[in-house]
Amino acid sequence: MGENGHVSYSGGLTPGIPVATLEPTRQTLAGSVWFFHHDWHTAHNGVDTAANFRVWRATETEQN
């Protein structure tokens, strides 16, 4: 996790969801994350763990 509490996501094949269609909920769920041990970017140096994430609800699609 970055200093600001954000994580990056890559590798997804689904299209993005417009920010204007999202609303927060009070729910959190655990999700899988991984990071490089001691921030050393090399093969087989990943650490798998879980983190709690806020859950957002997608409302109706954004009107153009």
PDB file with one MODEL, atoms N, CA, C and O in Angstrom:
MODEL        1
ATOM      1  N   MET A   1       0.838  -1.179   0.000  1.00  0.00           N
ATOM      2  CA  MET A   1       0.000   0.000   0.000  1.00  0.00           C
ATOM      3  C   MET A   1       0.875   1.231   0.000  1.00  0.00           C
ATOM      4  O   MET A   1       1.934   1.283   0.627  1.00  0.00           O
ATOM      5  N   GLY A   2       0.400   2.201  -0.715  1.00  0.00           N
ATOM      6  CA  GLY A   2       1.131   3.455  -0.743  1.00  0.00           C
ATOM      7  C   GLY A   2       0.927   4.232   0.550  1.00  0.00           C
ATOM      8  O   GLY A   2       0.083   3.878   1.373  1.00  0.00           O
ATOM      9  N   GLU A   3       1.697   5.280   0.719  1.00  0.00           N
ATOM     10  CA  GLU A   3       1.601   6.108   1.917  1.00  0.00           C
ATOM     11  C   GLU A   3       0.214   6.710   2.084  1.00  0.00           C
ATOM     12  O   GLU A   3      -0.205   7.000   3.204  1.00  0.00           O
ATOM     13  N   ASN A   4      -0.505   6.900   0.973  1.00  0.00           N
ATOM     14  CA  ASN A   4      -1.837   7.496   1.025  1.00  0.00           C
ATOM     15  C   ASN A   4      -2.942   6.448   1.195  1.00  0.00           C
ATOM     16  O   ASN A   4      -4.123   6.794   1.181  1.00  0.00           O
ATOM     17  N   GLY A   5      -2.574   5.176   1.356  1.00  0.00           N
ATOM     18  CA  GLY A   5      -3.554   4.122   1.564  1.00  0.00           C
ATOM     19  C   GLY A   5      -4.124   3.528   0.294  1.00  0.00           C
ATOM     20  O   GLY A   5      -5.014   2.681   0.363  1.00  0.00           O
ATOM     21  N   HIS A   6      -3.638   3.945  -0.864  1.00  0.00           N
ATOM     22  CA  HIS A   6      -4.127   3.430  -2.134  1.00  0.00           C
ATOM     23  C   HIS A   6      -3.315   2.228  -2.590  1.00  0.00           C
ATOM     24  O   HIS A   6      -2.143   2.083  -2.240  1.00  0.00           O
ATOM     25  N   VAL A   7      -3.947   1.376  -3.368  1.00  0.00           N
ATOM     26  CA  VAL A   7      -3.262   0.275  -4.025  1.00  0.00           C
ATOM     27  C   VAL A   7      -3.517   0.394  -5.509  1.00  0.00           C
ATOM     28  O   VAL A   7      -4.508   0.999  -5.919  1.00  0.00           O
ATOM     29  N   SER A   8      -2.646  -0.170  -6.321  1.00  0.00           N
ATOM     30  CA  SER A   8      -2.869  -0.139  -7.766  1.00  0.00           C
ATOM     31  C   SER A   8      -3.455  -1.472  -8.196  1.00  0.00           C
ATOM     32  O   SER A   8      -3.256  -2.500  -7.548  1.00  0.00           O
ATOM     33  N   TYR A   9      -4.176  -1.430  -9.295  1.00  0.00           N
ATOM     34  CA  TYR A   9      -4.824  -2.616  -9.840  1.00  0.00           C
ATOM     35  C   TYR A   9      -4.448  -2.707 -11.303  1.00  0.00           C
ATOM     36  O   TYR A   9      -4.568  -1.732 -12.044  1.00  0.00           O
ATOM     37  N   SER A  10      -3.994  -3.869 -11.716  1.00  0.00           N
ATOM     38  CA  SER A  10      -3.675  -4.052 -13.130  1.00  0.00           C
ATOM     39  C   SER A  10      -4.062  -5.457 -13.546  1.00  0.00           C
ATOM     40  O   SER A  10      -4.205  -6.350 -12.710  1.00  0.00           O
ATOM     41  N   GLY A  11      -4.225  -5.640 -14.826  1.00  0.00           N
ATOM     42  CA  GLY A  11      -4.511  -6.962 -15.344  1.00  0.00           C
ATOM     43  C   GLY A  11      -5.971  -7.259 -15.567  1.00  0.00           C
ATOM     44  O   GLY A  11      -6.305  -8.324 -16.086  1.00  0.00           O
ATOM     45  N   GLY A  12      -6.860  -6.348 -15.190  1.00  0.00           N
ATOM     46  CA  GLY A  12      -8.286  -6.584 -15.380  1.00  0.00           C
ATOM     47  C   GLY A  12      -8.699  -6.397 -16.824  1.00  0.00           C
ATOM     48  O   GLY A  12      -8.181  -5.521 -17.516  1.00  0.00           O
ATOM     49  N   LEU A  13      -9.619  -7.210 -17.277  1.00  0.00           N
ATOM     50  CA  LEU A  13     -10.105  -7.111 -18.648  1.00  0.00           C
ATOM     51  C   LEU A  13     -11.484  -6.478 -18.726  1.00  0.00           C
ATOM     52  O   LEU A  13     -12.017  -6.297 -19.821  1.00  0.00           O
ATOM     53  N   THR A  14     -12.069  -6.141 -17.587  1.00  0.00           N
ATOM     54  CA  THR A  14     -13.385  -5.520 -17.597  1.00  0.00           C
ATOM     55  C   THR A  14     -13.248  -4.022 -17.823  1.00  0.00           C
ATOM     56  O   THR A  14     -12.244  -3.431 -17.426  1.00  0.00           O
ATOM     57  N   PRO A  15     -14.243  -3.392 -18.456  1.00  0.00           N
ATOM     58  CA  PRO A  15     -14.174  -1.939 -18.676  1.00  0.00           C
ATOM     59  C   PRO A  15     -14.304  -1.183 -17.352  1.00  0.00           C
ATOM     60  O   PRO A  15     -14.842  -1.707 -16.377  1.00  0.00           O
ATOM     61  N   GLY A  16     -13.818   0.026 -17.332  1.00  0.00           N
ATOM     62  CA  GLY A  16     -13.900   0.864 -16.137  1.00  0.00           C
ATOM     63  C   GLY A  16     -15.326   1.293 -15.847  1.00  0.00           C
ATOM     64  O   GLY A  16     -16.184   1.254 -16.730  1.00  0.00           O
ATOM     65  N   ILE A  17     -15.580   1.698 -14.620  1.00  0.00           N
ATOM     66  CA  ILE A  17     -16.884   2.197 -14.196  1.00  0.00           C
ATOM     67  C   ILE A  17     -16.741   3.692 -13.962  1.00  0.00           C
ATOM     68  O   ILE A  17     -15.854   4.105 -13.216  1.00  0.00           O
ATOM     69  N   PRO A  18     -17.593   4.524 -14.580  1.00  0.00           N
ATOM     70  CA  PRO A  18     -17.484   5.975 -14.377  1.00  0.00           C
ATOM     71  C   PRO A  18     -17.631   6.346 -12.903  1.00  0.00           C
ATOM     72  O   PRO A  18     -18.531   5.852 -12.224  1.00  0.00           O
ATOM     73  N   VAL A  19     -16.762   7.201 -12.415  1.00  0.00           N
ATOM     74  CA  VAL A  19     -16.775   7.626 -11.015  1.00  0.00           C
ATOM     75  C   VAL A  19     -18.131   8.224 -10.648  1.00  0.00           C
ATOM     76  O   VAL A  19     -18.603   8.036  -9.527  1.00  0.00           O
ATOM     77  N   ALA A  20     -18.759   8.938 -11.572  1.00  0.00           N
ATOM     78  CA  ALA A  20     -20.040   9.588 -11.294  1.00  0.00           C
ATOM     79  C   ALA A  20     -21.147   8.585 -10.968  1.00  0.00           C
ATOM     80  O   ALA A  20     -22.182   8.982 -10.431  1.00  0.00           O
ATOM     81  N   THR A  21     -20.964   7.306 -11.273  1.00  0.00           N
ATOM     82  CA  THR A  21     -21.990   6.298 -11.008  1.00  0.00           C
ATOM     83  C   THR A  21     -21.738   5.531  -9.712  1.00  0.00           C
ATOM     84  O   THR A  21     -22.468   4.588  -9.407  1.00  0.00           O
ATOM     85  N   LEU A  22     -20.723   5.916  -8.949  1.00  0.00           N
ATOM     86  CA  LEU A  22     -20.380   5.194  -7.719  1.00  0.00           C
ATOM     87  C   LEU A  22     -20.832   5.948  -6.483  1.00  0.00           C
ATOM     88  O   LEU A  22     -20.755   7.175  -6.422  1.00  0.00           O
ATOM     89  N   GLU A  23     -21.307   5.194  -5.494  1.00  0.00           N
ATOM     90  CA  GLU A  23     -21.625   5.787  -4.198  1.00  0.00           C
ATOM     91  C   GLU A  23     -21.099   4.860  -3.105  1.00  0.00           C
ATOM     92  O   GLU A  23     -21.182   3.638  -3.231  1.00  0.00           O
ATOM     93  N   PRO A  24     -20.555   5.443  -2.027  1.00  0.00           N
ATOM     94  CA  PRO A  24     -19.975   4.619  -0.967  1.00  0.00           C
ATOM     95  C   PRO A  24     -21.050   3.908  -0.156  1.00  0.00           C
ATOM     96  O   PRO A  24     -22.182   4.382  -0.056  1.00  0.00           O
ATOM     97  N   THR A  25     -20.689   2.775   0.418  1.00  0.00           N
ATOM     98  CA  THR A  25     -21.538   2.088   1.389  1.00  0.00           C
ATOM     99  C   THR A  25     -20.777   2.078   2.706  1.00  0.00           C
ATOM    100  O   THR A  25     -19.646   2.561   2.769  1.00  0.00           O
ATOM    101  N   ARG A  26     -21.369   1.544   3.738  1.00  0.00           N
ATOM    102  CA  ARG A  26     -20.678   1.434   5.037  1.00  0.00           C
ATOM    103  C   ARG A  26     -19.927   0.117   5.161  1.00  0.00           C
ATOM    104  O   ARG A  26     -19.280  -0.140   6.176  1.00  0.00           O
ATOM    105  N   GLN A  27     -20.011  -0.706   4.141  1.00  0.00           N
ATOM    106  CA  GLN A  27     -19.444  -2.055   4.177  1.00  0.00           C
ATOM    107  C   GLN A  27     -17.964  -2.055   3.799  1.00  0.00           C
ATOM    108  O   GLN A  27     -17.519  -1.244   2.987  1.00  0.00           O
ATOM    109  N   THR A  28     -17.210  -2.978   4.399  1.00  0.00           N
ATOM    110  CA  THR A  28     -15.836  -3.265   3.985  1.00  0.00           C
ATOM    111  C   THR A  28     -15.725  -4.774   3.788  1.00  0.00           C
ATOM    112  O   THR A  28     -16.403  -5.554   4.457  1.00  0.00           O
ATOM    113  N   LEU A  29     -14.871  -5.164   2.871  1.00  0.00           N
ATOM    114  CA  LEU A  29     -14.613  -6.579   2.608  1.00  0.00           C
ATOM    115  C   LEU A  29     -13.121  -6.795   2.458  1.00  0.00           C
ATOM    116  O   LEU A  29     -12.404  -5.923   1.967  1.00  0.00           O
ATOM    117  N   ALA A  30     -12.655  -7.960   2.882  1.00  0.00           N
ATOM    118  CA  ALA A  30     -11.246  -8.309   2.721  1.00  0.00           C
ATOM    119  C   ALA A  30     -10.992  -8.697   1.267  1.00  0.00           C
ATOM    120  O   ALA A  30     -11.810  -9.372   0.641  1.00  0.00           O
ATOM    121  N   GLY A  31      -9.871  -8.271   0.749  1.00  0.00           N
ATOM    122  CA  GLY A  31      -9.469  -8.621  -0.608  1.00  0.00           C
ATOM    123  C   GLY A  31      -7.999  -8.997  -0.642  1.00  0.00           C
ATOM    124  O   GLY A  31      -7.218  -8.565   0.205  1.00  0.00           O
ATOM    125  N   SER A  32      -7.630  -9.799  -1.620  1.00  0.00           N
ATOM    126  CA  SER A  32      -6.241 -10.242  -1.760  1.00  0.00           C
ATOM    127  C   SER A  32      -5.369  -9.122  -2.311  1.00  0.00           C
ATOM    128  O   SER A  32      -5.768  -8.402  -3.226  1.00  0.00           O
ATOM    129  N   VAL A  33      -4.190  -8.986  -1.753  1.00  0.00           N
ATOM    130  CA  VAL A  33      -3.186  -8.042  -2.234  1.00  0.00           C
ATOM    131  C   VAL A  33      -1.816  -8.714  -2.158  1.00  0.00           C
ATOM    132  O   VAL A  33      -1.637  -9.705  -1.450  1.00  0.00           O
ATOM    133  N   TRP A  34      -0.869  -8.170  -2.884  1.00  0.00           N
ATOM    134  CA  TRP A  34       0.508  -8.635  -2.758  1.00  0.00           C
ATOM    135  C   TRP A  34       1.429  -7.438  -2.936  1.00  0.00           C
ATOM    136  O   TRP A  34       1.060  -6.430  -3.538  1.00  0.00           O
ATOM    137  N   PHE A  35       2.624  -7.573  -2.403  1.00  0.00           N
ATOM    138  CA  PHE A  35       3.625  -6.514  -2.525  1.00  0.00           C
ATOM    139  C   PHE A  35       4.995  -7.161  -2.550  1.00  0.00           C
ATOM    140  O   PHE A  35       5.150  -8.331  -2.200  1.00  0.00           O
ATOM    141  N   PHE A  36       5.989  -6.388  -2.967  1.00  0.00           N
ATOM    142  CA  PHE A  36       7.356  -6.897  -3.001  1.00  0.00           C
ATOM    143  C   PHE A  36       7.969  -6.801  -1.605  1.00  0.00           C
ATOM    144  O   PHE A  36       7.884  -5.762  -0.950  1.00  0.00           O
ATOM    145  N   HIS A  37       8.585  -7.892  -1.160  1.00  0.00           N
ATOM    146  CA  HIS A  37       9.254  -7.930   0.138  1.00  0.00           C
ATOM    147  C   HIS A  37      10.374  -6.897   0.164  1.00  0.00           C
ATOM    148  O   HIS A  37      11.238  -6.873  -0.713  1.00  0.00           O
ATOM    149  N   HIS A  38      10.345  -6.048   1.181  1.00  0.00           N
ATOM    150  CA  HIS A  38      11.322  -4.960   1.339  1.00  0.00           C
ATOM    151  C   HIS A  38      11.393  -4.065   0.102  1.00  0.00           C
ATOM    152  O   HIS A  38      12.421  -3.441  -0.162  1.00  0.00           O
ATOM    153  N   ASP A  39      10.275  -4.005  -0.665  1.00  0.00           N
ATOM    154  CA  ASP A  39      10.190  -3.175  -1.877  1.00  0.00           C
ATOM    155  C   ASP A  39      11.276  -3.541  -2.899  1.00  0.00           C
ATOM    156  O   ASP A  39      11.697  -2.703  -3.696  1.00  0.00           O
ATOM    157  N   TRP A  40      11.713  -4.781  -2.865  1.00  0.00           N
ATOM    158  CA  TRP A  40      12.723  -5.271  -3.799  1.00  0.00           C
ATOM    159  C   TRP A  40      12.007  -5.932  -4.966  1.00  0.00           C
ATOM    160  O   TRP A  40      11.461  -7.026  -4.822  1.00  0.00           O
ATOM    161  N   HIS A  41      12.006  -5.280  -6.116  1.00  0.00           N
ATOM    162  CA  HIS A  41      11.253  -5.698  -7.293  1.00  0.00           C
ATOM    163  C   HIS A  41      12.014  -6.767  -8.070  1.00  0.00           C
ATOM    164  O   HIS A  41      12.827  -6.457  -8.942  1.00  0.00           O
ATOM    165  N   THR A  42      11.743  -8.014  -7.747  1.00  0.00           N
ATOM    166  CA  THR A  42      12.393  -9.124  -8.431  1.00  0.00           C
ATOM    167  C   THR A  42      11.454 -10.331  -8.429  1.00  0.00           C
ATOM    168  O   THR A  42      10.503 -10.390  -7.649  1.00  0.00           O
ATOM    169  N   ALA A  43      11.728 -11.269  -9.293  1.00  0.00           N
ATOM    170  CA  ALA A  43      10.884 -12.465  -9.382  1.00  0.00           C
ATOM    171  C   ALA A  43      10.885 -13.243  -8.068  1.00  0.00           C
ATOM    172  O   ALA A  43      11.892 -13.291  -7.363  1.00  0.00           O
ATOM    173  N   HIS A  44       9.758 -13.842  -7.754  1.00  0.00           N
ATOM    174  CA  HIS A  44       9.582 -14.700  -6.576  1.00  0.00           C
ATOM    175  C   HIS A  44       9.836 -13.961  -5.265  1.00  0.00           C
ATOM    176  O   HIS A  44      10.242 -14.576  -4.279  1.00  0.00           O
ATOM    177  N   ASN A  45       9.601 -12.654  -5.244  1.00  0.00           N
ATOM    178  CA  ASN A  45       9.808 -11.868  -4.039  1.00  0.00           C
ATOM    179  C   ASN A  45       8.507 -11.228  -3.562  1.00  0.00           C
ATOM    180  O   ASN A  45       8.529 -10.273  -2.785  1.00  0.00           O
ATOM    181  N   GLY A  46       7.367 -11.760  -4.031  1.00  0.00           N
ATOM    182  CA  GLY A  46       6.078 -11.214  -3.641  1.00  0.00           C
ATOM    183  C   GLY A  46       5.579 -11.795  -2.332  1.00  0.00           C
ATOM    184  O   GLY A  46       5.824 -12.960  -2.018  1.00  0.00           O
ATOM    185  N   VAL A  47       4.881 -10.971  -1.579  1.00  0.00           N
ATOM    186  CA  VAL A  47       4.259 -11.389  -0.326  1.00  0.00           C
ATOM    187  C   VAL A  47       2.750 -11.270  -0.503  1.00  0.00           C
ATOM    188  O   VAL A  47       2.247 -10.188  -0.805  1.00  0.00           O
ATOM    189  N   ASP A  48       2.022 -12.368  -0.320  1.00  0.00           N
ATOM    190  CA  ASP A  48       0.569 -12.383  -0.424  1.00  0.00           C
ATOM    191  C   ASP A  48      -0.060 -12.154   0.940  1.00  0.00           C
ATOM    192  O   ASP A  48       0.374 -12.722   1.942  1.00  0.00           O
ATOM    193  N   THR A  49      -1.099 -11.304   0.967  1.00  0.00           N
ATOM    194  CA  THR A  49      -1.818 -11.043   2.213  1.00  0.00           C
ATOM    195  C   THR A  49      -3.217 -10.554   1.857  1.00  0.00           C
ATOM    196  O   THR A  49      -3.632 -10.647   0.701  1.00  0.00           O
ATOM    197  N   ALA A  50      -3.934 -10.042   2.825  1.00  0.00           N
ATOM    198  CA  ALA A  50      -5.273  -9.496   2.602  1.00  0.00           C
ATOM    199  C   ALA A  50      -5.350  -8.114   3.222  1.00  0.00           C
ATOM    200  O   ALA A  50      -4.633  -7.811   4.176  1.00  0.00           O
ATOM    201  N   ALA A  51      -6.222  -7.278   2.677  1.00  0.00           N
ATOM    202  CA  ALA A  51      -6.461  -5.935   3.209  1.00  0.00           C
ATOM    203  C   ALA A  51      -7.964  -5.685   3.162  1.00  0.00           C
ATOM    204  O   ALA A  51      -8.670  -6.255   2.330  1.00  0.00           O
ATOM    205  N   ASN A  52      -8.446  -4.835   4.054  1.00  0.00           N
ATOM    206  CA  ASN A  52      -9.857  -4.459   4.042  1.00  0.00           C
ATOM    207  C   ASN A  52     -10.065  -3.300   3.079  1.00  0.00           C
ATOM    208  O   ASN A  52      -9.321  -2.319   3.094  1.00  0.00           O
ATOM    209  N   PHE A  53     -11.090  -3.431   2.241  1.00  0.00           N
ATOM    210  CA  PHE A  53     -11.408  -2.410   1.249  1.00  0.00           C
ATOM    211  C   PHE A  53     -12.822  -1.892   1.469  1.00  0.00           C
ATOM    212  O   PHE A  53     -13.722  -2.648   1.837  1.00  0.00           O
ATOM    213  N   ARG A  54     -13.008  -0.599   1.240  1.00  0.00           N
ATOM    214  CA  ARG A  54     -14.354  -0.032   1.285  1.00  0.00           C
ATOM    215  C   ARG A  54     -15.142  -0.550   0.091  1.00  0.00           C
ATOM    216  O   ARG A  54     -14.578  -0.766  -0.982  1.00  0.00           O
ATOM    217  N   VAL A  55     -16.431  -0.747   0.270  1.00  0.00           N
ATOM    218  CA  VAL A  55     -17.303  -1.237  -0.794  1.00  0.00           C
ATOM    219  C   VAL A  55     -18.103  -0.066  -1.354  1.00  0.00           C
ATOM    220  O   VAL A  55     -18.674   0.731  -0.609  1.00  0.00           O
ATOM    221  N   TRP A  56     -18.130   0.018  -2.671  1.00  0.00           N
ATOM    222  CA  TRP A  56     -18.879   1.064  -3.385  1.00  0.00           C
ATOM    223  C   TRP A  56     -19.992   0.413  -4.173  1.00  0.00           C
ATOM    224  O   TRP A  56     -19.847  -0.717  -4.639  1.00  0.00           O
ATOM    225  N   ARG A  57     -21.108   1.116  -4.330  1.00  0.00           N
ATOM    226  CA  ARG A  57     -22.246   0.624  -5.093  1.00  0.00           C
ATOM    227  C   ARG A  57     -22.306   1.397  -6.411  1.00  0.00           C
ATOM    228  O   ARG A  57     -22.207   2.623  -6.436  1.00  0.00           O
ATOM    229  N   ALA A  58     -22.468   0.652  -7.499  1.00  0.00           N
ATOM    230  CA  ALA A  58     -22.643   1.290  -8.810  1.00  0.00           C
ATOM    231  C   ALA A  58     -24.122   1.615  -8.980  1.00  0.00           C
ATOM    232  O   ALA A  58     -24.974   0.728  -8.927  1.00  0.00           O
ATOM    233  N   THR A  59     -24.413   2.888  -9.185  1.00  0.00           N
ATOM    234  CA  THR A  59     -25.789   3.315  -9.422  1.00  0.00           C
ATOM    235  C   THR A  59     -26.108   3.185 -10.897  1.00  0.00           C
ATOM    236  O   THR A  59     -25.351   2.567 -11.645  1.00  0.00           O
ATOM    237  N   GLU A  60     -27.192   3.747 -11.310  1.00  0.00           N
ATOM    238  CA  GLU A  60     -27.548   3.708 -12.730  1.00  0.00           C
ATOM    239  C   GLU A  60     -26.406   4.274 -13.556  1.00  0.00           C
ATOM    240  O   GLU A  60     -25.625   5.093 -13.072  1.00  0.00           O
ATOM    241  N   THR A  61     -26.314   3.840 -14.788  1.00  0.00           N
ATOM    242  CA  THR A  61     -25.231   4.302 -15.658  1.00  0.00           C
ATOM    243  C   THR A  61     -25.337   5.795 -15.877  1.00  0.00           C
ATOM    244  O   THR A  61     -26.425   6.371 -15.867  1.00  0.00           O
ATOM    245  N   GLU A  62     -24.212   6.393 -16.072  1.00  0.00           N
ATOM    246  CA  GLU A  62     -24.113   7.844 -16.272  1.00  0.00           C
ATOM    247  C   GLU A  62     -24.836   8.242 -17.552  1.00  0.00           C
ATOM    248  O   GLU A  62     -24.666   7.605 -18.591  1.00  0.00           O
ATOM    249  N   GLN A  63     -25.641   9.293 -17.473  1.00  0.00           N
ATOM    250  CA  GLN A  63     -26.364   9.805 -18.643  1.00  0.00           C
ATOM    251  C   GLN A  63     -25.488  10.803 -19.385  1.00  0.00           C
ATOM    252  O   GLN A  63     -24.882  11.680 -18.770  1.00  0.00           O
ATOM    253  N   ASN A  64     -25.420  10.672 -20.698  1.00  0.00           N
ATOM    254  CA  ASN A  64     -24.625  11.611 -21.513  1.00  0.00           C
ATOM    255  C   ASN A  64     -25.458  12.788 -21.937  1.00  0.00           C
ATOM    256  O   ASN A  64     -24.962  13.679 -22.626  1.00  0.00           O
TER     257      ASN A  64
ENDMDL
END
